[in-house]
């Protein structure tokens, strides 16, 4: 399922689904907001979702599109095409599940499977699962392609009930592991049992079922496994069936929780930072999202490597910093295009791409930037705040008496347009200085752009100057300039990956002073440093 989602999300633009993503303010939880934002910007799942592997495809689509049933239907159909490349392997979710299902039938309870899966996939999986021995366990199965609407609409549930010539009511229970399942059950007028197969903590369950006017649905009970389900049934069953209950299967061993994702350690308590007087921000993929135009322009530029005389100037892959960098160089050398994974991940900037491809060859990078600009004119224009509330944060920082600036490798032609276009009114009045790629002889990762910004405001380099950027290039530039490097982890790299791209070796010594995952953390960091560590030094 996750592999198919990985294949699907980069297609959202072509499918017309990007502009149908639900507004973040309508999201049920902070995690849903992050998911919508992350898919909009990066066209992939938030790494926390991938690491925990707890969220279903249906819940993902529900979070992304909300009540837009047509968009959800388009997404499901496109998902099915991707799923054909991956499906096949199937195993019981718990130990001893078939034995417990057989016992439920022995109790006289009819069993059914209403699923958003298409019949093509469910049929194959049923036939494959433990030699096809599950097929006879169920009195009915209904698939997503056999009804008008997928869950959270109640269609598959109502059709299942109708197939059994039953009537919706409290004696029909639906056991499902997602918020979507609970909504479908409640809409169908039956009992909802939340199957906590992912072993969520109780406060998380309370959070996803807030029982507000906007999100009123809540399960009638929560069970952690099929043994817990049997406990629940036995508790309300009559004593006349004690003999049958005496044959109940022995409890299965307790399941283990999925491993926790290791978040980057950024907290002000563990870093020694000087409070800032001047904050410089990277533009693209830090303050704003312009990724579509950037990747389209790189796609157009790379086929010209031979014409530009750049193919023979690509670095030797053996000199690359990481295995991933070496693979990028080899793929561009062989195919004159980005590796599909680079475009799917949407984590790496144009500047970092050119650094990986051409290393210390400044002339080659200048040629590449010039060719990129020529193609970028065909794509640029759309620009969005990277997060909701970015403008409010910038206004808040200015209210603290801090100077603000923007530093970008974009040429001024493009940057000025984007600065004026963002949020309709532009952000030009929020910054005391801006420095663009064509304002200095050398672009990042050289220190020249940062030094130019300091010169514009009569500052000298020092720890009270913070440069906030999302790339290794930004960190290198900050360290070369002698200012504080704040790595903006908008792409949500985990600690393992950050250690890889910032190895701190003799050849690659530069590491950020601190990592922030979003602007809420940057705001908290700024306030904490101002309160705990007043400014030192004389940079003015």
C-alpha positions as CSV (number, residue, x, y, z in Angstrom):
1,X,0.0,0.0,0.0
2,X,2.7,2.5,1.0
3,X,4.7,1.7,-2.2
4,X,1.6,2.4,-4.3
5,X,1.0,5.7,-2.4
6,X,4.6,6.6,-3.2
7,X,3.9,6.1,-6.9
8,X,0.6,8.0,-6.8
9,X,1.4,11.2,-5.0
10,X,3.8,12.6,-7.7
11,X,0.9,12.2,-10.1
12,X,-1.3,14.6,-8.2
13,X,-0.5,17.6,-10.4
14,X,-1.4,15.7,-13.6
15,X,-4.5,14.2,-12.0
16,X,-5.8,17.7,-11.1
17,X,-5.8,16.8,-7.4
18,X,-3.4,19.4,-6.1
19,X,-5.9,22.2,-6.2
20,X,-8.5,19.9,-4.6
21,X,-6.5,19.3,-1.4
22,X,-8.5,20.2,1.7
23,X,-7.8,23.6,3.3
24,X,-5.5,23.1,6.2
25,X,-7.8,24.9,8.5
26,X,-10.4,22.2,8.0
27,X,-8.0,19.4,9.1
28,X,-9.2,17.4,12.1
29,X,-5.8,17.2,13.8
30,X,-2.3,18.8,13.6
31,X,-1.0,15.6,12.0
32,X,-3.6,16.0,9.2
33,X,-2.5,19.6,8.6
34,X,1.1,18.4,8.3
35,X,0.1,15.7,5.9
36,X,-1.9,18.0,3.6
37,X,1.0,20.6,3.6
38,X,3.6,18.0,3.1
39,X,1.8,16.4,0.1
40,X,1.1,19.8,-1.4
41,X,4.8,20.8,-1.2
42,X,6.7,17.5,-1.6
43,X,4.2,15.1,-3.3
44,X,5.0,12.4,-0.8
45,X,3.9,11.2,2.7
46,X,5.3,12.8,5.8
47,X,8.2,10.7,7.0
48,X,6.6,10.2,10.3
49,X,3.7,8.4,8.6
50,X,6.1,6.2,6.6
51,X,8.2,5.4,9.7
52,X,5.2,4.4,11.9
53,X,3.2,2.7,9.1
54,X,0.0,3.1,11.1
55,X,-2.3,5.2,8.8
56,X,-4.4,3.5,6.1
57,X,-4.8,4.6,2.5
58,X,-8.4,5.5,3.1
59,X,-7.5,7.8,6.1
60,X,-4.8,9.4,4.0
61,X,-7.3,10.3,1.3
62,X,-9.8,11.4,3.9
63,X,-7.3,13.8,5.4
64,X,-6.1,15.1,2.0
65,X,-9.5,15.7,0.4
66,X,-12.1,16.0,3.3
67,X,-15.6,15.9,2.0
68,X,-14.6,16.0,-1.7
69,X,-15.9,12.6,-2.7
70,X,-15.1,13.1,-6.4
71,X,-11.5,13.8,-5.6
72,X,-11.3,10.8,-3.3
73,X,-12.8,8.6,-6.1
74,X,-10.2,9.9,-8.6
75,X,-7.4,9.2,-6.0
76,X,-8.7,5.6,-5.4
77,X,-8.8,4.8,-9.1
78,X,-5.3,6.1,-9.7
79,X,-4.1,4.3,-6.6
80,X,-5.4,1.0,-8.0
81,X,-3.3,1.4,-11.1
82,X,-0.2,1.9,-8.9
83,X,-1.2,-0.9,-6.6
84,X,-1.1,-3.4,-9.5
85,X,2.7,-3.0,-9.5
86,X,3.1,-4.0,-5.8
87,X,0.2,-6.1,-4.4
88,X,0.4,-9.9,-3.8
89,X,2.0,-10.5,-0.4
90,X,-0.6,-10.9,2.3
91,X,-0.4,-12.3,5.9
92,X,-2.7,-12.4,8.9
93,X,-2.4,-9.2,10.9
94,X,-2.3,-11.1,14.2
95,X,-1.2,-14.6,15.2
96,X,-4.2,-17.0,15.3
97,X,-6.7,-14.7,13.6
98,X,-8.3,-17.5,11.5
99,X,-8.9,-19.5,14.7
100,X,-10.7,-16.5,16.3
101,X,-12.8,-15.9,13.3
102,X,-13.9,-19.5,13.3
103,X,-14.8,-19.1,16.9
104,X,-17.0,-16.1,16.1
105,X,-18.8,-18.2,13.5
106,X,-19.3,-20.9,16.2
107,X,-21.0,-18.3,18.3
108,X,-23.5,-17.9,15.5
109,X,-22.2,-14.5,14.4
110,X,-22.2,-13.8,10.6
111,X,-18.9,-12.3,9.3
112,X,-18.4,-9.9,6.4
113,X,-15.6,-7.8,4.8
114,X,-16.6,-4.4,3.5
115,X,-13.5,-2.8,2.1
116,X,-12.3,0.1,-0.2
117,X,-10.1,-2.4,-2.0
118,X,-11.1,-3.3,-5.5
119,X,-12.4,-6.9,-6.1
120,X,-9.4,-7.6,-8.3
121,X,-7.1,-7.2,-5.3
122,X,-9.3,-8.6,-2.5
123,X,-10.0,-11.7,-4.5
124,X,-6.3,-12.4,-5.1
125,X,-5.5,-11.7,-1.5
126,X,-8.3,-13.9,-0.2
127,X,-7.1,-16.8,-2.4
128,X,-3.5,-16.3,-1.3
129,X,-4.0,-15.9,2.4
130,X,-3.1,-19.2,4.2
131,X,-3.9,-21.3,1.2
132,X,-7.3,-19.7,0.6
133,X,-8.7,-21.0,3.9
134,X,-10.2,-17.7,4.8
135,X,-12.7,-17.5,1.9
136,X,-15.3,-19.7,3.6
137,X,-15.1,-17.7,6.9
138,X,-17.1,-14.8,5.4
139,X,-20.8,-14.6,4.6
140,X,-20.3,-11.6,2.4
141,X,-17.6,-9.4,0.9
142,X,-18.2,-6.0,-0.7
143,X,-15.5,-4.0,-2.5
144,X,-15.0,-0.3,-3.2
145,X,-15.5,-0.8,-7.0
146,X,-18.9,-2.3,-6.4
147,X,-20.6,0.7,-4.9
148,X,-21.0,4.4,-5.8
149,X,-18.7,5.8,-3.1
150,X,-15.8,4.6,-1.0
151,X,-15.6,4.9,2.8
152,X,-16.1,7.2,4.7
153,X,-19.4,7.0,2.8
154,X,-21.4,4.0,4.2
155,X,-22.1,2.4,0.9
156,X,-19.9,-0.8,1.3
157,X,-21.4,-1.3,4.8
158,X,-25.0,-0.9,3.7
159,X,-24.5,-3.3,0.7
160,X,-22.9,-5.9,3.1
161,X,-25.9,-5.6,5.4
162,X,-28.3,-5.9,2.5
163,X,-26.5,-9.0,1.2
164,X,-27.2,-10.7,4.5
165,X,-30.9,-9.5,4.4
166,X,-30.3,-7.7,7.7
167,X,-31.1,-4.2,8.8
168,X,-28.7,-1.5,10.1
169,X,-28.8,-1.3,13.8
170,X,-26.7,-1.7,17.0
171,X,-26.5,-5.5,16.6
172,X,-24.3,-5.0,13.4
173,X,-20.8,-4.2,14.4
174,X,-18.0,-2.8,12.1
175,X,-14.5,-3.5,13.3
176,X,-12.1,-1.1,11.5
177,X,-8.7,0.4,12.2
178,X,-9.2,4.0,10.9
179,X,-11.1,7.1,11.6
180,X,-12.7,6.6,8.2
181,X,-14.1,3.3,9.3
182,X,-15.7,4.9,12.3
183,X,-17.3,7.6,10.2
184,X,-18.7,5.0,7.8
185,X,-20.1,2.9,10.6
186,X,-21.8,5.9,12.2
187,X,-23.2,7.1,8.9
188,X,-24.6,3.5,8.3
189,X,-26.3,3.6,11.7
190,X,-24.4,0.6,13.2
191,X,-22.0,0.0,16.1
192,X,-18.4,1.1,15.5
193,X,-15.6,-0.8,17.1
194,X,-12.2,0.9,16.6
195,X,-9.5,-1.8,16.1
196,X,-6.3,-0.3,17.6
197,X,-4.0,-2.5,15.5
198,X,-1.4,0.3,15.3
199,X,-1.3,0.5,19.1
200,X,-1.9,4.2,19.2
201,X,-1.7,5.9,22.6
202,X,-5.0,6.8,24.2
203,X,-4.5,10.5,23.9
204,X,-4.0,10.1,20.1
205,X,-7.3,8.2,19.9
206,X,-9.0,11.0,21.9
207,X,-7.5,13.6,19.5
208,X,-8.7,12.0,16.3
209,X,-12.2,11.6,17.7
210,X,-12.8,15.0,19.2
211,X,-16.6,14.7,19.0
212,X,-17.0,18.3,18.0
213,X,-19.8,19.8,15.8
214,X,-17.5,19.6,12.8
215,X,-16.2,16.0,13.7
216,X,-18.9,14.4,15.7
217,X,-18.2,10.7,15.2
218,X,-16.7,8.6,17.9
219,X,-16.4,4.7,18.1
220,X,-18.6,2.9,20.6
221,X,-15.6,0.8,21.8
222,X,-11.9,0.3,21.3
223,X,-10.2,-3.0,21.1
224,X,-6.4,-3.7,20.7
225,X,-6.8,-7.2,19.1
226,X,-9.2,-10.0,18.4
227,X,-8.8,-11.3,21.9
228,X,-10.1,-7.9,23.2
229,X,-13.0,-8.2,20.8
230,X,-13.9,-11.6,22.2
231,X,-13.6,-10.2,25.7
232,X,-16.1,-7.5,24.7
233,X,-18.6,-10.0,23.2
234,X,-18.3,-12.4,26.1
235,X,-19.0,-9.6,28.6
236,X,-22.4,-8.9,27.0
237,X,-23.2,-12.4,26.0
238,X,-25.7,-14.5,28.0
239,X,-24.7,-17.2,30.4
240,X,-26.6,-19.9,28.4
241,X,-23.6,-20.1,26.0
242,X,-21.0,-20.8,28.7
243,X,-20.2,-24.1,27.2
244,X,-19.2,-22.6,23.9
245,X,-17.1,-19.9,25.6
246,X,-15.2,-22.7,27.4
247,X,-13.8,-23.6,23.9
248,X,-12.5,-20.0,23.4
249,X,-9.0,-20.0,21.9
250,X,-6.1,-19.3,24.2
251,X,-4.8,-15.7,24.1
252,X,-2.2,-14.8,21.6
253,X,1.1,-13.2,22.7
254,X,0.9,-9.4,23.0
255,X,2.1,-7.5,19.9
256,X,4.9,-5.0,20.0
257,X,4.5,-1.3,19.2
258,X,6.1,0.0,16.0
259,X,9.5,1.6,16.6
260,X,9.4,5.4,17.3
261,X,10.8,7.7,14.7
262,X,13.9,9.6,16.0
263,X,13.2,13.3,15.7
264,X,16.1,15.7,15.3
265,X,17.3,17.2,18.6
266,X,16.9,21.0,18.2
267,X,15.7,22.2,21.5
268,X,17.3,25.5,22.8
269,X,18.3,23.7,26.0
270,X,20.9,21.6,24.2
271,X,22.4,24.3,22.1
272,X,24.5,27.3,23.0
273,X,23.2,30.1,20.7
274,X,23.6,33.8,20.9
275,X,20.3,35.6,20.6
276,X,19.8,37.0,17.1
277,X,19.7,40.7,16.0
278,X,19.4,39.9,12.3
279,X,17.7,36.9,10.7
280,X,18.4,36.0,7.1
281,X,16.0,33.6,5.4
282,X,16.4,31.4,2.4
283,X,13.5,31.9,0.0
284,X,12.6,28.8,-1.9
285,X,11.5,25.7,0.3
286,X,12.0,27.8,3.5
287,X,9.7,30.8,3.5
288,X,7.8,29.8,0.3
289,X,6.9,26.9,-1.9
290,X,7.9,27.3,-5.6
291,X,9.0,23.7,-6.1
292,X,6.9,22.9,-9.2
293,X,8.5,25.6,-11.3
294,X,12.0,24.7,-10.1
295,X,11.7,21.0,-11.0
296,X,10.1,21.7,-14.3
297,X,13.0,24.0,-15.2
298,X,15.6,21.5,-14.2
299,X,13.8,18.9,-16.3
300,X,14.1,21.2,-19.3
301,X,17.7,22.1,-18.7
302,X,19.4,18.7,-18.1
303,X,18.8,17.4,-21.7
304,X,21.0,20.3,-22.8
305,X,24.1,19.1,-20.9
306,X,25.9,18.1,-24.1
307,X,25.1,21.3,-25.9
308,X,26.2,23.3,-22.9
309,X,29.5,21.4,-22.6
310,X,28.5,20.3,-19.1
311,X,28.3,16.6,-19.5
312,X,32.1,16.1,-19.4
313,X,32.3,18.5,-16.4
314,X,30.1,16.3,-14.1
315,X,32.1,15.2,-11.0
316,X,33.5,11.8,-10.6
317,X,30.8,9.8,-8.6
318,X,33.6,8.4,-6.5
319,X,34.2,11.9,-5.1
320,X,30.5,12.4,-4.0
321,X,29.7,13.0,-0.4
322,X,27.1,10.3,-0.1
323,X,26.0,7.2,-2.0
324,X,22.8,9.1,-2.9
325,X,24.9,11.9,-4.4
326,X,26.9,9.4,-6.5
327,X,23.7,7.8,-7.8
328,X,22.4,11.3,-8.8
329,X,25.5,12.1,-10.8
330,X,25.5,8.7,-12.5
331,X,21.8,8.9,-13.4
332,X,22.2,12.5,-14.9
333,X,25.4,11.4,-16.7
334,X,23.6,8.4,-18.3
335,X,20.1,9.8,-18.9
336,X,20.4,13.6,-18.8
337,X,17.5,13.8,-16.4
338,X,16.9,13.7,-12.6
339,X,16.4,10.3,-11.0
340,X,12.6,9.7,-10.5
341,X,13.2,9.4,-6.8
342,X,14.7,12.9,-6.6
343,X,11.5,14.3,-8.2
344,X,9.3,12.1,-6.1
345,X,11.0,13.1,-2.8
346,X,11.1,16.8,-3.8
347,X,13.6,17.5,-1.0
348,X,16.6,18.8,-2.9
349,X,17.0,22.3,-4.2
350,X,18.3,23.4,-7.6
351,X,21.4,24.8,-6.0
352,X,22.1,21.5,-4.1
353,X,21.5,19.6,-7.4
354,X,24.2,21.7,-9.1
355,X,26.6,21.4,-6.2
356,X,26.2,17.6,-6.4
357,X,26.7,17.5,-10.1
358,X,29.6,20.0,-10.6
359,X,31.3,20.2,-7.2
360,X,34.0,22.9,-7.1
361,X,33.7,23.8,-10.8
362,X,32.3,27.3,-10.4
363,X,32.3,28.0,-14.1
364,X,30.2,24.9,-14.8
365,X,27.7,25.9,-12.1
366,X,27.4,29.4,-13.5
367,X,26.6,28.0,-17.0
368,X,24.0,25.6,-15.4
369,X,22.4,28.5,-13.4
370,X,22.1,30.6,-16.6
371,X,20.5,27.7,-18.5
372,X,18.2,27.0,-15.7
373,X,17.1,30.7,-15.6
374,X,16.2,30.5,-19.3
375,X,13.9,27.6,-18.7
376,X,12.6,29.0,-15.4
377,X,11.0,31.9,-17.3
378,X,8.6,29.3,-18.8
379,X,7.4,28.0,-15.4
380,X,7.7,30.5,-12.6
381,X,4.9,32.6,-11.2
382,X,3.0,30.6,-8.6
383,X,4.3,31.0,-5.1
384,X,2.8,30.0,-1.7
385,X,3.8,30.4,1.9
386,X,5.7,27.3,3.0
387,X,3.5,27.1,6.1
388,X,0.3,28.9,7.2
389,X,1.1,31.9,9.3
390,X,4.6,32.6,7.9
391,X,3.8,36.2,7.4
392,X,2.5,36.5,10.9
393,X,5.7,35.1,12.2
394,X,7.8,37.6,10.2
395,X,5.7,40.4,11.5
396,X,6.2,39.1,15.1
397,X,10.0,38.9,14.6
398,X,10.0,42.5,13.4
399,X,7.9,43.5,16.4
400,X,10.8,42.1,18.6
401,X,13.1,44.7,17.0
402,X,14.9,42.2,14.8
403,X,16.1,42.9,11.3
404,X,15.0,40.5,8.6
405,X,16.4,39.7,5.2
406,X,16.1,37.2,2.3
407,X,19.0,35.4,0.7
408,X,18.4,33.4,-2.5
409,X,20.2,32.0,-5.4
410,X,17.2,33.0,-7.6
411,X,18.0,35.8,-10.0
412,X,16.3,39.1,-9.0
413,X,14.1,39.0,-12.1
414,X,12.3,36.0,-10.6
415,X,12.6,36.8,-7.0
416,X,11.0,40.3,-7.3
417,X,8.0,38.8,-9.1
418,X,7.5,36.1,-6.4
419,X,8.1,38.6,-3.5
420,X,5.4,40.8,-4.9
421,X,3.0,37.9,-5.7
422,X,3.0,35.9,-2.5
423,X,-0.4,35.9,-0.8
424,X,-1.7,38.4,-3.3
425,X,-0.3,41.4,-1.5
426,X,3.4,40.5,-1.4
427,X,5.9,40.6,1.5
428,X,8.3,43.3,0.3
429,X,7.7,45.5,3.3
430,X,8.7,42.7,5.7
431,X,12.4,42.7,4.9
432,X,15.2,45.1,5.5
433,X,17.4,43.7,2.7
434,X,17.3,41.1,-0.1
435,X,20.2,39.5,-1.9
436,X,19.7,37.5,-5.1
437,X,21.9,35.1,-7.0
438,X,22.9,37.7,-9.6
439,X,23.8,40.3,-7.0
440,X,27.2,38.8,-6.2
441,X,29.9,37.2,-8.3
442,X,29.5,33.8,-6.5
443,X,26.3,32.2,-5.3
444,X,25.8,30.0,-2.3
445,X,27.5,27.8,-1.0
446,X,30.0,30.7,-1.1
447,X,29.8,33.3,1.7
448,X,29.5,36.2,-0.7
449,X,25.6,36.6,-0.6
450,X,25.5,36.5,3.2
451,X,28.4,39.0,3.4
452,X,26.6,41.3,0.9
453,X,23.4,41.2,3.0
454,X,25.5,42.2,6.1
455,X,27.2,45.0,4.2
456,X,23.8,46.3,3.1
457,X,22.8,46.8,6.8
458,X,26.2,47.7,8.1
459,X,26.6,44.5,10.2
460,X,29.7,42.4,10.7
461,X,29.6,38.6,10.8
462,X,29.0,37.0,14.2
463,X,26.9,34.5,16.1
464,X,24.1,37.0,16.5
465,X,23.5,36.8,12.8
466,X,21.3,33.8,12.0
467,X,20.9,32.3,8.5
468,X,17.9,30.0,8.2
469,X,17.9,27.7,5.2
470,X,16.7,24.2,4.1
471,X,19.8,22.9,2.3
472,X,23.4,21.7,2.9
473,X,24.3,24.6,0.6
474,X,22.7,27.1,3.1
475,X,24.6,25.6,6.0
476,X,27.9,25.7,4.2
477,X,27.4,29.3,3.2
478,X,26.5,30.3,6.8
479,X,29.6,28.5,8.3
480,X,31.9,30.1,5.7
481,X,30.5,33.5,6.5
482,X,31.0,33.1,10.2
483,X,27.3,33.3,11.2
484,X,24.9,31.0,13.0
485,X,23.4,28.2,10.8
486,X,19.8,27.3,11.5
487,X,18.8,24.3,9.4
488,X,15.1,24.5,8.4
489,X,14.0,20.9,8.3
490,X,10.9,21.5,6.2
491,X,11.4,18.2,4.4
492,X,11.3,16.4,7.8
493,X,14.6,14.5,7.5
494,X,15.1,12.2,10.5
495,X,18.2,12.3,12.6
496,X,19.9,9.4,10.7
497,X,19.6,11.3,7.4
498,X,20.8,14.6,9.0
499,X,23.9,12.8,10.3
500,X,24.5,11.5,6.8
501,X,24.3,14.8,5.0
502,X,26.2,16.6,7.7
503,X,28.9,14.1,8.5
504,X,31.3,16.6,10.2
505,X,34.3,15.0,8.5
506,X,37.5,16.7,7.5
507,X,36.3,16.8,3.9
508,X,32.7,17.8,4.8
509,X,33.1,19.6,8.1
510,X,30.1,22.0,8.1
511,X,27.2,21.2,10.3
512,X,24.3,23.4,11.4
513,X,24.2,24.9,14.8
514,X,20.6,23.9,15.4
515,X,17.7,22.2,13.5
516,X,14.1,23.4,13.5
517,X,11.3,21.4,11.9
518,X,8.9,24.3,11.4
519,X,8.4,28.0,12.1
520,X,6.7,27.4,15.4
521,X,10.0,25.9,16.6
522,X,12.0,28.8,15.1
523,X,9.8,31.2,17.0
524,X,10.2,29.3,20.2
525,X,14.0,29.1,19.7
526,X,14.3,32.8,19.1
527,X,12.3,33.7,22.2
528,X,14.2,31.1,24.3
529,X,17.6,32.4,23.2
530,X,16.5,36.0,23.8
531,X,15.4,35.2,27.3
532,X,18.3,32.9,28.3
533,X,21.2,34.2,26.4
534,X,21.2,37.9,25.7
535,X,23.2,39.2,22.7
536,X,27.0,39.3,23.0
537,X,29.6,40.8,20.8
538,X,29.7,44.0,18.7
539,X,28.4,43.3,15.2
540,X,27.1,46.8,14.5
